[in-house]
Amino acid sequence: MASAKISDERLYVALDLPSIDEARAIVEILGNTVESYKVGLQLLPLGGAEFGQELKALGKNVFYDFKLHDIGATVEKATRSISGLGADLLTVHARPDVMVSAAAGRGDSSLKILGVTVLTSLDKQALEDIGYHENAENLVMRRVEQALKAGIDGVVSSPLEANKIRSAVPDDFLVVTPGIRMPDGDKGDQKRIATPGDALRSGASHIVVGRPITAAIDPHQAALDVLANMRA
Protein backbone atom coordinates (compact mmCIF):
# COMPACT_ATOMS: atom_id res chain seq x y z
CA MET A 1 0.00 0.00 0.00
CA ALA A 2 1.35 3.47 -0.93
CA SER A 3 2.47 5.62 1.97
CA ALA A 4 0.51 8.77 2.82
CA LYS A 5 1.78 12.01 1.34
CA ILE A 6 3.66 14.07 3.92
CA SER A 7 3.97 17.41 2.11
CA ASP A 8 1.18 19.91 1.48
CA GLU A 9 1.44 22.41 -1.36
CA ARG A 10 -0.57 24.94 0.70
CA LEU A 11 2.51 25.48 2.90
CA TYR A 12 4.93 28.03 1.44
CA VAL A 13 8.22 28.20 3.33
CA ALA A 14 9.62 31.73 3.26
CA LEU A 15 13.29 31.71 2.29
CA ASP A 16 14.04 35.07 3.90
CA LEU A 17 17.73 34.31 4.37
CA PRO A 18 21.01 36.21 3.87
CA SER A 19 22.27 34.21 0.88
CA ILE A 20 21.22 31.90 -1.91
CA ASP A 21 23.54 29.23 -0.49
CA GLU A 22 21.71 29.32 2.85
CA ALA A 23 18.34 29.15 1.09
CA ARG A 24 19.53 26.24 -1.03
CA ALA A 25 20.73 24.44 2.10
CA ILE A 26 17.30 24.78 3.74
CA VAL A 27 15.61 23.42 0.62
CA GLU A 28 17.97 20.44 0.68
CA ILE A 29 17.27 19.81 4.38
CA LEU A 30 13.50 19.97 3.88
CA GLY A 31 13.62 17.70 0.83
CA ASN A 32 10.27 16.22 -0.18
CA THR A 33 8.61 17.48 3.01
CA VAL A 34 8.02 20.91 1.41
CA GLU A 35 6.68 21.53 -2.10
CA SER A 36 6.32 25.31 -2.08
CA TYR A 37 8.71 28.18 -1.40
CA LYS A 38 8.52 31.96 -1.17
CA VAL A 39 11.43 34.03 -2.50
CA GLY A 40 11.30 37.63 -1.33
CA LEU A 41 13.13 40.92 -1.39
CA GLN A 42 16.07 39.75 0.74
CA LEU A 43 17.18 37.31 -1.96
CA LEU A 44 16.04 39.34 -4.98
CA PRO A 45 19.29 41.35 -5.42
CA LEU A 46 21.35 38.21 -4.83
CA GLY A 47 19.83 36.26 -7.70
CA GLY A 48 16.46 35.44 -6.20
CA ALA A 49 14.62 35.33 -9.52
CA GLU A 50 17.14 32.89 -10.95
CA PHE A 51 17.00 30.83 -7.75
CA GLY A 52 13.25 30.61 -8.20
CA GLN A 53 13.85 29.03 -11.61
CA GLU A 54 16.21 26.57 -9.94
CA LEU A 55 13.42 25.65 -7.52
CA LYS A 56 10.98 25.19 -10.40
CA ALA A 57 13.45 22.80 -12.03
CA LEU A 58 13.27 20.75 -8.82
CA GLY A 59 9.51 20.54 -9.20
CA LYS A 60 8.72 23.10 -6.48
CA ASN A 61 6.00 25.77 -6.44
CA VAL A 62 7.51 29.26 -6.39
CA PHE A 63 6.06 32.43 -4.92
CA TYR A 64 7.89 35.64 -5.84
CA ASP A 65 7.07 38.01 -3.01
CA PHE A 66 8.39 41.13 -4.73
CA LYS A 67 5.53 43.48 -3.73
CA LEU A 68 5.64 45.55 -6.92
CA HIS A 69 4.52 49.15 -6.36
CA ASP A 70 5.11 51.77 -9.02
CA ILE A 71 3.32 53.59 -11.81
CA GLY A 72 1.05 51.38 -13.86
CA ALA A 73 3.24 51.13 -16.96
CA THR A 74 6.25 50.06 -14.93
CA VAL A 75 4.30 47.44 -12.99
CA GLU A 76 2.83 46.05 -16.20
CA LYS A 77 6.27 45.72 -17.81
CA ALA A 78 7.84 44.22 -14.68
CA THR A 79 5.03 41.68 -14.39
CA ARG A 80 5.44 40.77 -18.05
CA SER A 81 9.14 40.11 -17.44
CA ILE A 82 8.45 38.02 -14.35
CA SER A 83 5.69 36.03 -16.05
CA GLY A 84 8.31 34.43 -18.27
CA LEU A 85 10.19 32.96 -15.32
CA GLY A 86 7.68 30.24 -14.58
CA ALA A 87 6.75 31.28 -11.04
CA ASP A 88 3.36 30.43 -9.61
CA LEU A 89 2.58 33.51 -7.48
CA LEU A 90 3.64 37.18 -7.51
CA THR A 91 2.74 39.93 -5.05
CA VAL A 92 1.96 43.54 -5.86
CA HIS A 93 0.68 46.23 -3.53
CA ALA A 94 -3.11 46.32 -3.44
CA ARG A 95 -3.48 49.74 -5.01
CA PRO A 96 -6.17 49.57 -7.70
CA ASP A 97 -4.07 50.84 -10.63
CA VAL A 98 -1.14 48.62 -9.62
CA MET A 99 -3.33 45.51 -9.52
CA VAL A 100 -4.97 46.30 -12.88
CA SER A 101 -1.54 46.81 -14.46
CA ALA A 102 -0.17 43.57 -13.02
CA ALA A 103 -3.19 41.66 -14.35
CA ALA A 104 -2.51 43.11 -17.80
CA GLY A 105 1.20 42.35 -17.58
CA ARG A 106 0.85 38.65 -16.81
CA GLY A 107 -1.11 38.18 -20.05
CA ASP A 108 -2.08 34.58 -20.72
CA SER A 109 0.67 33.12 -18.53
CA SER A 110 -0.17 30.90 -15.55
CA LEU A 111 1.29 33.42 -13.08
CA LYS A 112 -1.21 34.30 -10.35
CA ILE A 113 -1.23 37.84 -8.96
CA LEU A 114 -1.78 38.55 -5.27
CA GLY A 115 -2.52 41.98 -3.81
CA VAL A 116 -0.79 42.74 -0.51
CA THR A 117 -3.50 44.26 1.67
CA VAL A 118 -2.12 45.25 5.11
CA LEU A 119 1.23 43.94 6.32
CA THR A 120 0.94 41.57 9.28
CA SER A 121 3.48 43.66 11.20
CA LEU A 122 1.02 46.57 11.34
CA ASP A 123 -1.49 47.03 14.13
CA LYS A 124 -4.06 49.80 14.65
CA GLN A 125 -1.53 52.24 16.12
CA ALA A 126 0.92 51.66 13.28
CA LEU A 127 -1.82 52.25 10.71
CA GLU A 128 -2.79 55.49 12.43
CA ASP A 129 0.85 56.60 12.39
CA ILE A 130 0.91 56.04 8.62
CA GLY A 131 -2.30 58.02 8.19
CA TYR A 132 -5.00 55.35 7.93
CA HIS A 133 -7.85 56.10 10.31
CA GLU A 134 -9.66 52.79 10.00
CA ASN A 135 -8.87 49.44 11.51
CA ALA A 136 -6.93 46.73 9.69
CA GLU A 137 -9.96 44.59 8.92
CA ASN A 138 -11.88 47.40 7.24
CA LEU A 139 -8.85 48.43 5.20
CA VAL A 140 -8.22 44.83 4.17
CA MET A 141 -11.81 44.34 3.03
CA ARG A 142 -11.74 47.55 1.00
CA ARG A 143 -8.63 46.27 -0.77
CA VAL A 144 -10.17 42.83 -1.32
CA GLU A 145 -13.07 44.49 -3.12
CA GLN A 146 -10.60 46.44 -5.25
CA ALA A 147 -8.63 43.26 -5.99
CA LEU A 148 -11.78 41.55 -7.26
CA LYS A 149 -12.57 44.50 -9.53
CA ALA A 150 -8.97 44.53 -10.82
CA GLY A 151 -9.26 40.91 -11.90
CA ILE A 152 -6.33 39.51 -9.94
CA ASP A 153 -6.26 36.07 -8.36
CA GLY A 154 -6.12 36.71 -4.63
CA VAL A 155 -4.74 38.70 -1.74
CA VAL A 156 -2.22 38.45 1.06
CA SER A 157 -3.69 39.23 4.46
CA SER A 158 -3.23 38.29 8.07
CA PRO A 159 -5.03 35.11 9.17
CA LEU A 160 -7.28 37.24 11.37
CA GLU A 161 -9.08 38.60 8.29
CA ALA A 162 -9.18 35.30 6.37
CA ASN A 163 -12.66 34.28 7.48
CA LYS A 164 -14.30 37.54 6.49
CA ILE A 165 -12.46 37.58 3.17
CA ARG A 166 -13.46 34.01 2.37
CA SER A 167 -17.13 34.84 2.92
CA ALA A 168 -16.89 37.67 0.38
CA VAL A 169 -14.95 36.10 -2.51
CA PRO A 170 -15.34 33.22 -5.02
CA ASP A 171 -14.11 29.79 -3.97
CA ASP A 172 -11.09 29.96 -6.29
CA PHE A 173 -9.91 33.33 -4.95
CA LEU A 174 -6.60 32.86 -3.13
CA VAL A 175 -6.19 34.04 0.46
CA VAL A 176 -2.52 33.73 1.38
CA THR A 177 -1.66 34.33 5.01
CA PRO A 178 1.72 35.10 6.55
CA GLY A 179 1.87 35.82 10.28
CA ILE A 180 1.79 32.10 11.05
CA ARG A 181 3.19 30.98 14.38
CA MET A 182 3.06 27.66 16.20
CA PRO A 183 1.33 27.52 19.61
CA ASP A 184 3.60 29.19 22.19
CA GLY A 185 6.00 30.21 19.42
CA ASP A 186 7.90 33.49 19.31
CA LYS A 187 5.78 36.20 17.65
CA GLY A 188 8.83 38.12 16.41
CA ASP A 189 7.75 41.31 14.62
CA GLN A 190 4.31 39.95 13.73
CA LYS A 191 1.21 41.49 15.32
CA ARG A 192 -1.77 39.74 13.66
CA ILE A 193 -1.03 36.03 13.83
CA ALA A 194 -2.58 32.54 14.05
CA THR A 195 -1.49 28.91 14.08
CA PRO A 196 -1.32 27.02 10.76
CA GLY A 197 -4.48 25.03 11.40
CA ASP A 198 -6.46 28.02 12.61
CA ALA A 199 -5.48 30.03 9.51
CA LEU A 200 -6.68 27.29 7.17
CA ARG A 201 -9.90 26.75 9.10
CA SER A 202 -10.52 30.49 8.88
CA GLY A 203 -10.44 30.37 5.09
CA ALA A 204 -6.81 30.73 4.03
CA SER A 205 -5.97 28.90 0.82
CA HIS A 206 -2.23 28.95 1.56
CA ILE A 207 -0.01 29.83 4.53
CA VAL A 208 3.49 31.29 4.58
CA VAL A 209 5.88 30.18 7.31
CA GLY A 210 9.40 31.50 7.64
CA ARG A 211 11.40 31.67 10.85
CA PRO A 212 9.46 28.97 12.75
CA ILE A 213 10.96 26.57 10.17
CA THR A 214 14.09 28.20 8.76
CA ALA A 215 15.43 29.38 12.14
CA ALA A 216 14.59 26.14 13.96
CA ILE A 217 17.33 23.92 15.35
CA ASP A 218 15.84 21.12 13.23
CA PRO A 219 14.06 22.71 10.23
CA HIS A 220 12.88 19.35 8.91
CA GLN A 221 11.14 18.48 12.17
CA ALA A 222 9.76 22.00 12.43
CA ALA A 223 8.21 21.62 8.98
CA LEU A 224 6.68 18.30 10.02
CA ASP A 225 5.24 20.00 13.12
CA VAL A 226 3.67 22.73 10.98
CA LEU A 227 2.20 20.13 8.63
CA ALA A 228 0.77 18.21 11.58
CA ASN A 229 -0.81 21.40 12.94
CA MET A 230 -2.34 22.10 9.53
CA ARG A 231 -4.09 18.73 9.65
CA ALA A 232 -5.05 18.75 13.32
C-alpha positions as a Python dict, from the first residue, in 0.01 Angstrom:
ca = {
    (1, 'M'): (0, 0, 0),
    (2, 'A'): (135, 347, -93),
    (3, 'S'): (247, 562, 197),
    (4, 'A'): (51, 877, 282),
    (5, 'K'): (178, 1201, 134),
    (6, 'I'): (366, 1407, 392),
    (7, 'S'): (397, 1741, 211),
    (8, 'D'): (118, 1991, 148),
    (9, 'E'): (144, 2241, -136),
    (10, 'R'): (-57, 2494, 70),
    (11, 'L'): (251, 2548, 290),
    (12, 'Y'): (493, 2803, 144),
    (13, 'V'): (822, 2820, 333),
    (14, 'A'): (962, 3173, 326),
    (15, 'L'): (1329, 3171, 229),
    (16, 'D'): (1404, 3507, 390),
    (17, 'L'): (1773, 3431, 437),
    (18, 'P'): (2101, 3621, 387),
    (19, 'S'): (2227, 3421, 88),
    (20, 'I'): (2122, 3190, -191),
    (21, 'D'): (2354, 2923, -49),
    (22, 'E'): (2171, 2932, 285),
    (23, 'A'): (1834, 2915, 109),
    (24, 'R'): (1953, 2624, -103),
    (25, 'A'): (2073, 2444, 210),
    (26, 'I'): (1730, 2478, 374),
    (27, 'V'): (1561, 2342, 62),
    (28, 'E'): (1797, 2044, 68),
    (29, 'I'): (1727, 1981, 438),
    (30, 'L'): (1350, 1997, 388),
    (31, 'G'): (1362, 1770, 83),
    (32, 'N'): (1027, 1622, -18),
    (33, 'T'): (861, 1748, 301),
    (34, 'V'): (802, 2091, 141),
    (35, 'E'): (668, 2153, -210),
    (36, 'S'): (632, 2531, -208),
    (37, 'Y'): (871, 2818, -140),
    (38, 'K'): (852, 3196, -117),
    (39, 'V'): (1143, 3403, -250),
    (40, 'G'): (1130, 3763, -133),
    (41, 'L'): (1313, 4092, -139),
    (42, 'Q'): (1607, 3975, 74),
    (43, 'L'): (1718, 3731, -196),
    (44, 'L'): (1604, 3934, -498),
    (45, 'P'): (1929, 4135, -542),
    (46, 'L'): (2135, 3821, -483),
    (47, 'G'): (1983, 3626, -770),
    (48, 'G'): (1646, 3544, -620),
    (49, 'A'): (1462, 3533, -952),
    (50, 'E'): (1714, 3289, -1095),
    (51, 'F'): (1700, 3083, -775),
    (52, 'G'): (1325, 3061, -820),
    (53, 'Q'): (1385, 2903, -1161),
    (54, 'E'): (1621, 2657, -994),
    (55, 'L'): (1342, 2565, -752),
    (56, 'K'): (1098, 2519, -1040),
    (57, 'A'): (1345, 2280, -1203),
    (58, 'L'): (1327, 2075, -882),
    (59, 'G'): (951, 2054, -920),
    (60, 'K'): (872, 2310, -648),
    (61, 'N'): (600, 2577, -644),
    (62, 'V'): (751, 2926, -639),
    (63, 'F'): (606, 3243, -492),
    (64, 'Y'): (789, 3564, -584),
    (65, 'D'): (707, 3801, -301),
    (66, 'F'): (839, 4113, -473),
    (67, 'K'): (553, 4348, -373),
    (68, 'L'): (564, 4555, -692),
    (69, 'H'): (452, 4915, -636),
    (70, 'D'): (511, 5177, -902),
    (71, 'I'): (332, 5359, -1181),
    (72, 'G'): (105, 5138, -1386),
    (73, 'A'): (324, 5113, -1696),
    (74, 'T'): (625, 5006, -1493),
    (75, 'V'): (430, 4744, -1299),
    (76, 'E'): (283, 4605, -1620),
    (77, 'K'): (627, 4572, -1781),
    (78, 'A'): (784, 4422, -1468),
    (79, 'T'): (503, 4168, -1439),
    (80, 'R'): (544, 4077, -1805),
    (81, 'S'): (914, 4011, -1744),
    (82, 'I'): (845, 3802, -1435),
    (83, 'S'): (569, 3603, -1605),
    (84, 'G'): (831, 3443, -1827),
    (85, 'L'): (1019, 3296, -1532),
    (86, 'G'): (768, 3024, -1458),
    (87, 'A'): (675, 3128, -1104),
    (88, 'D'): (336, 3043, -961),
    (89, 'L'): (258, 3351, -748),
    (90, 'L'): (364, 3718, -751),
    (91, 'T'): (274, 3993, -505),
    (92, 'V'): (196, 4354, -586),
    (93, 'H'): (68, 4623, -353),
    (94, 'A'): (-311, 4632, -344),
    (95, 'R'): (-348, 4974, -501),
    (96, 'P'): (-617, 4957, -770),
    (97, 'D'): (-407, 5084, -1063),
    (98, 'V'): (-114, 4862, -962),
    (99, 'M'): (-333, 4551, -952),
    (100, 'V'): (-497, 4630, -1288),
    (101, 'S'): (-154, 4681, -1446),
    (102, 'A'): (-17, 4357, -1302),
    (103, 'A'): (-319, 4166, -1435),
    (104, 'A'): (-251, 4311, -1780),
    (105, 'G'): (120, 4235, -1758),
    (106, 'R'): (85, 3865, -1681),
    (107, 'G'): (-111, 3818, -2005),
    (108, 'D'): (-208, 3458, -2072),
    (109, 'S'): (67, 3312, -1853),
    (110, 'S'): (-17, 3090, -1555),
    (111, 'L'): (129, 3342, -1308),
    (112, 'K'): (-121, 3430, -1035),
    (113, 'I'): (-123, 3784, -896),
    (114, 'L'): (-178, 3855, -527),
    (115, 'G'): (-252, 4198, -381),
    (116, 'V'): (-79, 4274, -51),
    (117, 'T'): (-350, 4426, 167),
    (118, 'V'): (-212, 4525, 511),
    (119, 'L'): (123, 4394, 632),
    (120, 'T'): (94, 4157, 928),
    (121, 'S'): (348, 4366, 1120),
    (122, 'L'): (102, 4657, 1134),
    (123, 'D'): (-149, 4703, 1413),
    (124, 'K'): (-406, 4980, 1465),
    (125, 'Q'): (-153, 5224, 1612),
    (126, 'A'): (92, 5166, 1328),
    (127, 'L'): (-182, 5225, 1071),
    (128, 'E'): (-279, 5549, 1243),
    (129, 'D'): (85, 5660, 1239),
    (130, 'I'): (91, 5604, 862),
    (131, 'G'): (-230, 5802, 819),
    (132, 'Y'): (-500, 5535, 793),
    (133, 'H'): (-785, 5610, 1031),
    (134, 'E'): (-966, 5279, 1000),
    (135, 'N'): (-887, 4944, 1151),
    (136, 'A'): (-693, 4673, 969),
    (137, 'E'): (-996, 4459, 892),
    (138, 'N'): (-1188, 4740, 724),
    (139, 'L'): (-885, 4843, 520),
    (140, 'V'): (-822, 4483, 417),
    (141, 'M'): (-1181, 4434, 303),
    (142, 'R'): (-1174, 4755, 100),
    (143, 'R'): (-863, 4627, -77),
    (144, 'V'): (-1017, 4283, -132),
    (145, 'E'): (-1307, 4449, -312),
    (146, 'Q'): (-1060, 4644, -525),
    (147, 'A'): (-863, 4326, -599),
    (148, 'L'): (-1178, 4155, -726),
    (149, 'K'): (-1257, 4450, -953),
    (150, 'A'): (-897, 4453, -1082),
    (151, 'G'): (-926, 4091, -1190),
    (152, 'I'): (-633, 3951, -994),
    (153, 'D'): (-626, 3607, -836),
    (154, 'G'): (-612, 3671, -463),
    (155, 'V'): (-474, 3870, -174),
    (156, 'V'): (-222, 3845, 106),
    (157, 'S'): (-369, 3923, 446),
    (158, 'S'): (-323, 3829, 807),
    (159, 'P'): (-503, 3511, 917),
    (160, 'L'): (-728, 3724, 1137),
    (161, 'E'): (-908, 3860, 829),
    (162, 'A'): (-918, 3530, 637),
    (163, 'N'): (-1266, 3428, 748),
    (164, 'K'): (-1430, 3754, 649),
    (165, 'I'): (-1246, 3758, 317),
    (166, 'R'): (-1346, 3401, 237),
    (167, 'S'): (-1713, 3484, 292),
    (168, 'A'): (-1689, 3767, 38),
    (169, 'V'): (-1495, 3610, -251),
    (170, 'P'): (-1534, 3322, -502),
    (171, 'D'): (-1411, 2979, -397),
    (172, 'D'): (-1109, 2996, -629),
    (173, 'F'): (-991, 3333, -495),
    (174, 'L'): (-660, 3286, -313),
    (175, 'V'): (-619, 3404, 46),
    (176, 'V'): (-252, 3373, 138),
    (177, 'T'): (-166, 3433, 501),
    (178, 'P'): (172, 3510, 655),
    (179, 'G'): (187, 3582, 1028),
    (180, 'I'): (179, 3210, 1105),
    (181, 'R'): (319, 3098, 1438),
    (182, 'M'): (306, 2766, 1620),
    (183, 'P'): (133, 2752, 1961),
    (184, 'D'): (360, 2919, 2219),
    (185, 'G'): (600, 3021, 1942),
    (186, 'D'): (790, 3349, 1931),
    (187, 'K'): (578, 3620, 1765),
    (188, 'G'): (883, 3812, 1641),
    (189, 'D'): (775, 4131, 1462),
    (190, 'Q'): (431, 3995, 1373),
    (191, 'K'): (121, 4149, 1532),
    (192, 'R'): (-177, 3974, 1366),
    (193, 'I'): (-103, 3603, 1383),
    (194, 'A'): (-258, 3254, 1405),
    (195, 'T'): (-149, 2891, 1408),
    (196, 'P'): (-132, 2702, 1076),
    (197, 'G'): (-448, 2503, 1140),
    (198, 'D'): (-646, 2802, 1261),
    (199, 'A'): (-548, 3003, 951),
    (200, 'L'): (-668, 2729, 717),
    (201, 'R'): (-990, 2675, 910),
    (202, 'S'): (-1052, 3049, 888),
    (203, 'G'): (-1044, 3037, 509),
    (204, 'A'): (-681, 3073, 403),
    (205, 'S'): (-597, 2890, 82),
    (206, 'H'): (-223, 2895, 156),
    (207, 'I'): (-1, 2983, 453),
    (208, 'V'): (349, 3129, 458),
    (209, 'V'): (588, 3018, 731),
    (210, 'G'): (940, 3150, 764),
    (211, 'R'): (1140, 3167, 1085),
    (212, 'P'): (946, 2897, 1275),
    (213, 'I'): (1096, 2657, 1017),
    (214, 'T'): (1409, 2820, 876),
    (215, 'A'): (1543, 2938, 1214),
    (216, 'A'): (1459, 2614, 1396),
    (217, 'I'): (1733, 2392, 1535),
    (218, 'D'): (1584, 2112, 1323),
    (219, 'P'): (1406, 2271, 1023),
    (220, 'H'): (1288, 1935, 891),
    (221, 'Q'): (1114, 1848, 1217),
    (222, 'A'): (976, 2200, 1243),
    (223, 'A'): (821, 2162, 898),
    (224, 'L'): (668, 1830, 1002),
    (225, 'D'): (524, 2000, 1312),
    (226, 'V'): (367, 2273, 1098),
    (227, 'L'): (220, 2013, 863),
    (228, 'A'): (77, 1821, 1158),
    (229, 'N'): (-81, 2140, 1294),
    (230, 'M'): (-234, 2210, 953),
    (231, 'R'): (-409, 1873, 965),
    (232, 'A'): (-505, 1875, 1332),
}
